[in-house]
Amino acid sequence: MNIISWNVTNACNMYCAHCYRDAGCKAEEELSTAEAKKLLTEIARAGFKIMIFSGGEPLMRPDILELVSYASSLGLFPVFGTNGTLITREMAAKLKDAGARAMGISLDSLDAAKHDKFRSFPGGWQGAVDGMKNCAAVGLPFQIHTTVMDWNEGELEAMTDFAVEIGAKAHHFFFLVPTGRAATIEEESLRAEQYEDVLTRIMKKQQEVPIELKPTCAPQFLRIADQLGLKSRFHRGCLAGLSYCIISPRGKVQPCAYLKMELGDVRETPFDEIWAKSPVLARLRTLDYSGGCGSCGYKGVCGGCRARAACYHGGDYMAEEPWCLYHGRRGE
C-alpha cells in the first residue's frame, strides 16, 4: 500500500533537536487550501492510500480539518504525525469526525524532563500524554512514535510497555539520519553495533506484546526478524521512491524526508506525473545498489536506508548502507 507524507506547514510550537524539516516558523509560500486540495486529488489519482499529515506541527495549520475531510472524501486514509500537545478533547473529536483514522504522537522518554529538553518545550511530555488520553476518550486510534538516541535506547522496552498500558495501537521507532537540525546531534545517534542490538531487542519485544512494533529508517529489521524466525506483516524495509515519498510545505517532492533531493514542484507539475516519471525514482526502483547492499540476499526486503547511504557516501543514494553488520560494515 502506497504511503505519502505531506509536511502541511513548517510552523511548530516546538524546536526539536532532531527535526529534519528545521521547523519553527511558518514557511513563506506554503500551499494554499485550493492548492492543497489539488495536490490531494493528484495523490489519490497516483494510487496512494495512506495520507500522513505532518509538519512542523500539522495541527497549527488553520484549514487542517477541511483538508482531512477532503482527503477522506477522495478515499485516502488520513493519519497524523504530531507532537500531541494540541490534541484537546474537542480537537480529537473534530479530527475523528473529519475522517482522521489514527494519530501518531511523539514520545521520546518516560522521563518527562528528558523528553521536554529534547523538544525544547517545557510541558511537552505531559501534553503528549494528555493528547493520547484525549484520543482514547473519543475513540480515535493513536500510536506512539519514539526517536531512538544513545540516551534513551535503554528504556525502549519500558516505553513499549507504557504504550500498551495507555492504549496505543502501535509503537514505532524512528532512527536518526543526520539531516536538518539532526546534523548537529549526529554524535548522539547509534552506531552499527548498538543499532543491530536495538533492532534485535525490538524484534524480540514484539513477541511479548499485542501491539505492533515497527522500526523506521532501519530497514535491517526485516533481515533480523527473518534470522530470528519471526514473521512480519511488513515486506519491505526502505520504501523511499518505491511506495513512499514526501512533500514539503511549499510543494517540493522528495523520495523521503531524509533524502534531500527535489524531484519536482507540484505547483509546476502534477504530483502523479512526478511520481510516474522522475528519473531518480526510476533509479531507486531498479534496486541496483552498489557495495554490500547490491550483493546482499536481503536487498529485496531490506534495501538499506537510501538516505543514510547518501549521507555517508557523498550523495550516492544507491551506495551501500553504512550501518549494517551483515557484511561486516560498521559505519565508522
N, C-alpha and C positions, 0 to 999 in steps of 0.2 A: 504494500500500500504506500503510495507516494505521500511524502510529508513535506510541508513547506513552512518556513518560519518567516514572518514579516515583523521587523522592528518598526512598529507603528509610530513611534516617537523616540527622540533622543532624550526627551525630558525625563528626569528621575528625581525622586525625593531622597535618594541615597547617593553615595560616592564610593562604590565598592572598589577595593584594591585590584580586583581581577577582571574588571569589566572590559570585554573585547571591543565594545562599542564606544568606550570612553564617554559614557553617558553622564548627563547632568542637566545642562540647559537644553531647551528645545532647539533643534537644528533649524537653520533657515531653509525655506522652500520644502518643508515636509509635504507629502502628498495630501491634497485636499480631500474632502469627503467624496466628491464626484470622481476624482482620480483614483481614490481607494476602491470605490465600487467597480470601476472599470477594471482595475487590477484583479479584484476578487473574481470577476466574471472570467477573465483570462486564465486565472489559476484553475478554476473549475473546468474550463474548456481544455486545459492541458492534461486533465486526468488526475489531478491531485485530490486527496480526500481529507487528510488531517491538516487543519489550518491552525498553526501556532501563532497567536498574537503575543508578541514580545516587545522589548524595548531596549534601552530605557525602562521605564515603568509604564506598561500599556494602559493601566487604569488612569493615567494622567492625561490621556487623550480624550477631549470632551465628547467626541462622537463615537466612542468605543462601543456603546450598547447598540447604536444604529448599525455599525459595521458588523458586529457579531450576528445580529438579526439578519442582515443581508447575506452574510456568508452561509448561515444556516439555510436560508431560502434557496440557495444555489446547490444544496446537497453536500456542502462541506461540513466537516466536524470541527467546530471551533473549540480550541483549547488554549490555555494560557501558560506563559512563563512570567511569574510575578514575584515581588518580594513579600506580598501578602498583607502589608501594613494598611492598605487602603480598602481591604475587603471587610466592610462593615456588614452587619446582618442584612441591612437594606440593600447594599450593593450585591451581596451574594444572591439574594432573591431576584434582583433585576437581571443579573448575569444568567441565572438559570432560566428565567422567563424569556430572555432574548435568544436562548439556544446554546449557550456555553455547555460543553459536555464535561469538562474537567479543568481543574486549576492545578498548575504545578507551582508549588510555593517553596521558596528557598529557605533552607535552614542549614547552617554550616557547623554548628556545635550544639551540644547540650548545655554548654556553659554560655549563658546569655552575654557575659562580658566579652568573650572571645568573638562571638557572632557579631555583636554590635561594633567592636573595634574593626573587624574585617570589612564591615559595610559602612563604617564611618557614620553610624546612625544610632544614637542612644535610644533605647526602647525598641529597636528593630526586632530583637528576638521575641519579645512579648507580643509585638504587633503581628509577627508572622504566625505565632501560635494562636492568637485570637482570630486571625483570618481563617485558619484551619477550622477552628471551632465554629465560626460563623458559616462556613461552607457546609459543615456537617449538620448544622441546625436546620438548614433549608433543603438538605438532600442533594447538594451539589458535590459530586465526587472531587477529591483532591489527592495529590501525591506530593511527596517531599523531594526536593532537589538539593543535593549537597555537593559543593565544590571540594574536592579532595586535595588537601595540602599536607605538608610534613607535620604540621602542628595539630591536625585533627584526625589523622589516619588511625590513631589508636582507639578512637571512640566510634568507629563506623558501625560495628555490630550493635552497640548500645543505642545508636541513633535509629537503626532499623527496628529495634525493639520498641523504641518510642513511637516510631511511625505506625507500628501495629496497634499499640495502645491507644493512640489518638484517632485511629480510624482511617488512616491513609490507605489508598488502593495500591500504591507502589512507592518504592524508594529508588530514585535514580541518582547515580553518582557521576559527577562531571569532573573529568581530569584536565588539568591545566594545559593549554597551549599558549606559549608566551607571545600574545599579540595584544594590541591595545594597551590598557594600563597594566595588564598581566605581565608585560615585558619587564616591568620594574620589580616584580617579585618572583622572577624565574628561579632564583636560588631556593625558594621555599617549596618548589614543586618536587614531586617524587623523582627518583632516578630508577633505572631499569630494574634493579633487584627489588626495591620497595614496590614498584609498580606491579611487578609479577606477583609478589607476595600479597598485595592488597587485592588484586583481581581474584587470586585463588581463595582468599578469605571470603570475598563477596559471593563467589560461586558456591562455596561450602555453606555459607549462611543461608543461601536460597533454599537449601534442603530442609531448613529448620522453621521457616516462616511461611504463612499462607499468602503473603503479598508478593508482587513482582519486584525483583531487584534487577536493575539494568545499569551497567557502566556505559557512559557516553564519552566519545573521543578516546576510547580504549578498546579498539576492535579485537584485540587479542583475547578478550573474554570468551569468545566463541571457541577458539582453539583450546583454551584452558578448560572450558566446560566439557569439550569432547575428550580431552585427556583424563578428566575425572569421571568420565562415563555418564555425564549429566545431559539430559535433553533440554533444549531451549526452544521457545516458540519463535525466537529470532533466527534468521537465516543469513544475515549479512552484518558485518561489523561496521566498516566505514561506508556510509551511504552517500557521501559527497558527490554530487553530479549524477548519481545512479538513480536514486529515488528520493533525493533531498536537495534543497538549496535554500538560500536565504535572501531576503530583500531588505535593503536599508530604508530608513525613513524618507530618503529622497528618491527612492525607486531604483537604486542600483542593485543589480543581481550578482551574487557571489555563489560559488559551489558550496561553501559552508561558512559559518561565522568566523572561522579562524584562517581560512584560505583567502587572503586579501587580493583577490583578482576580480576586477569588474568585468562581467560577461556582457553587460548591456544595460540600458536605461529604459525602464518601462514607459517613460514619457515619450520616448522616441521610437521604440519597437515593442509591439505587443509581447507580453510575457511568454505566452505559449510559443511564439516564434523563437524567442531567445532560448527557451528550454529545448526546442527541437533542433536548432541549427547552430548552437555555439560550438566552435572548434575545440575549446577547452573541455566542454562536457563530452564531446565525441571522443576525445583522447582518454579522459577518465574512464569512459565506458568500455575501452578496449581491455582494461586490466593489465596492460603491457608494462608492468613495473620493472625497474632495474634492481640490481643487487639481490639481497636475500629475499625480498618480497616477490621478485619476479620468478624465483625458482622454488618458492615455498608451496608445499602441498595444500596449505590453507588459504592461498591467495583468493580463492573464490568465495570463501566465507568470511575471511578477516579483511584482507586488503591493506592492512596497516593504516595508520592515520595519515591521510594525504597532507593535511595541514602541518603536522609535526614534521613530516618528511621535507616539505618545502621550507619550513622554518630553519631546519638544521642542515639543509643542503642547498643553500643559496637560491631558493625559489623553485627548485626542481620538485614539482608535486608528484612526479612519478618515481622518485627515488625510494630507496628502502626506508622503512620506519626505523628510527634510531632507538626507540625504547622497547626493544624486543629481545628477549634472551634466547628465543627459539633457535636462532642461527648464530648464537654467541655474541650478538651485539649488546653493548652496554650503555649506549647513549651518552658517553662521557667525552 
